[in-house]
Amino acid sequence: QKSATDIVYEVEASGDVFGWGSIWSSGTNSYSGGTNAAQTVTVEDSVTIESTNRRFLRLRITRP
């Protein structure tokens, strides 16, 4: 959300739910929704389904 400037949205990925790594962050990707109050963001994992047995994604919201 454009007005939520005091939080960071981060998408993290893991193969085992213990070793999470960031694959996208609002802290490093600027808001591109123009004058809209919010924007839709699609995040793609760089690890393909064919190359792993399982993959987990989570949305982490922090206040830096």
Contacts in CASP RR format, 6 or more apart in sequence:
PFRMAT RR
TARGET T0000
AUTHOR 0000-0000-0000
METHOD contacts of the structure
MODEL  1
QKSATDIVYEVEASGDVFGWGSIWSSGTNSYSGGTNAAQTVTVEDSVTIE
STNRRFLRLRITRP
1 37 0 8 1.000
1 38 0 8 1.000
2 31 0 8 1.000
2 33 0 8 1.000
2 34 0 8 1.000
2 36 0 8 1.000
2 37 0 8 1.000
2 38 0 8 1.000
2 39 0 8 1.000
3 37 0 8 1.000
6 63 0 8 1.000
7 61 0 8 1.000
7 62 0 8 1.000
7 63 0 8 1.000
8 25 0 8 1.000
8 26 0 8 1.000
8 27 0 8 1.000
8 61 0 8 1.000
8 62 0 8 1.000
8 63 0 8 1.000
8 64 0 8 1.000
9 25 0 8 1.000
9 26 0 8 1.000
9 41 0 8 1.000
9 59 0 8 1.000
9 60 0 8 1.000
9 61 0 8 1.000
10 22 0 8 1.000
10 24 0 8 1.000
10 25 0 8 1.000
10 26 0 8 1.000
10 27 0 8 1.000
10 59 0 8 1.000
10 60 0 8 1.000
10 61 0 8 1.000
10 62 0 8 1.000
11 22 0 8 1.000
11 23 0 8 1.000
11 24 0 8 1.000
11 25 0 8 1.000
11 43 0 8 1.000
11 57 0 8 1.000
11 58 0 8 1.000
11 59 0 8 1.000
11 60 0 8 1.000
12 20 0 8 1.000
12 21 0 8 1.000
12 22 0 8 1.000
12 23 0 8 1.000
12 57 0 8 1.000
12 58 0 8 1.000
12 60 0 8 1.000
13 20 0 8 1.000
13 21 0 8 1.000
13 23 0 8 1.000
13 45 0 8 1.000
13 47 0 8 1.000
13 55 0 8 1.000
13 56 0 8 1.000
13 57 0 8 1.000
14 20 0 8 1.000
14 21 0 8 1.000
14 55 0 8 1.000
14 56 0 8 1.000
14 58 0 8 1.000
15 52 0 8 1.000
15 54 0 8 1.000
15 55 0 8 1.000
15 56 0 8 1.000
16 54 0 8 1.000
16 56 0 8 1.000
17 56 0 8 1.000
20 58 0 8 1.000
20 60 0 8 1.000
23 43 0 8 1.000
23 45 0 8 1.000
23 46 0 8 1.000
23 57 0 8 1.000
24 41 0 8 1.000
24 43 0 8 1.000
29 41 0 8 1.000
31 39 0 8 1.000
32 39 0 8 1.000
33 39 0 8 1.000
43 57 0 8 1.000
45 55 0 8 1.000
45 57 0 8 1.000
47 55 0 8 1.000
49 55 0 8 1.000
END
